[in-house]
Amino acid sequence: MLPEPVNFPETKTIATLGEPFVIMAECICGHTRELHTLFYGGSSGQVSPQGKVRNKLRCHKCQARMPTVRIYRRAPEV
């Protein structure tokens, strides 16, 4: 189970996060997918604001665009 999402404005880039995190995309059809940071960075996510990258995302099930993107802190490994 994931903790509460981090409050992260769409105008910031993921490069501004200084700690490990998990990026989840949630579509209106209910499909949820983890976006790995390499994928997200490859979509210009390291230099583009989160909102701009979100506009490019598409659901793999229903092909809808602009899923809800939530960012969670990754729990430290023991």
N, C-alpha and C positions, 0 to 999 in steps of 0.2 A: 504494500500500500504506500502510495506517495504522500509526502507531507503537503502542507498548504503551498500553493504556487507562489513564486516570488513576484512581487509587484514590479513589473519591468515595462517601462513605456515603449511604445512602438517607434519612437523617434531615436532610440539608442541602438547601438550595435551589440552583438553578443561578445565582441572583443572587450567590452567594458566590464564584463563579469569577471571577477578575480578569483573565483573558486569553482570547483567541479559542479556541474549541473546537468540536468536531464531536460531535453526539449521534447514536448509531446504535442502532436497535432491531432485535433479532434474535429471530425466532420459533423455536419448536421445529420448525416445518415447513421451516425453512431460509431463509425469506424475510428479507431484510435491507433496512432502509430508513433513510435519513438523516432525522432530525427537525430541521427548521430551528428556530432559537431563537425565532422569532416564533410558530411553531406551539406549541412547548413552553411558551412564556410565556403564550400564549393559553389554554392548558389549566391555568392557575393555577400553572405551573411556576416563575414568578419568586418567588412567595410561599409555595407549598406545597412540602413536602419531596419529593424525587425519588421516593421510594417511593409516595407518595400519587398522584402523577401517573402513575406506572407502572401502577398499578391500573386507570386509566381507558383505557389504550392497548389497541388491538385490531389484530390482523394483518389486512392488506387481502386476503390470499389465503385463509386458512383460518378467519378470524374468532376465533382463539384470543386470550385475554386474557393480560395480564402478560408481555410479551416481556422478554428480557434487555436492559437498557439499558446501553450502554457509552459512556463519554465520553473523547474523544481530544483532545489539544492540536492545534490547527490549525497547520500549518507556516507560518512567515512567508513572505509573498510577496516575491519578489525584483524 
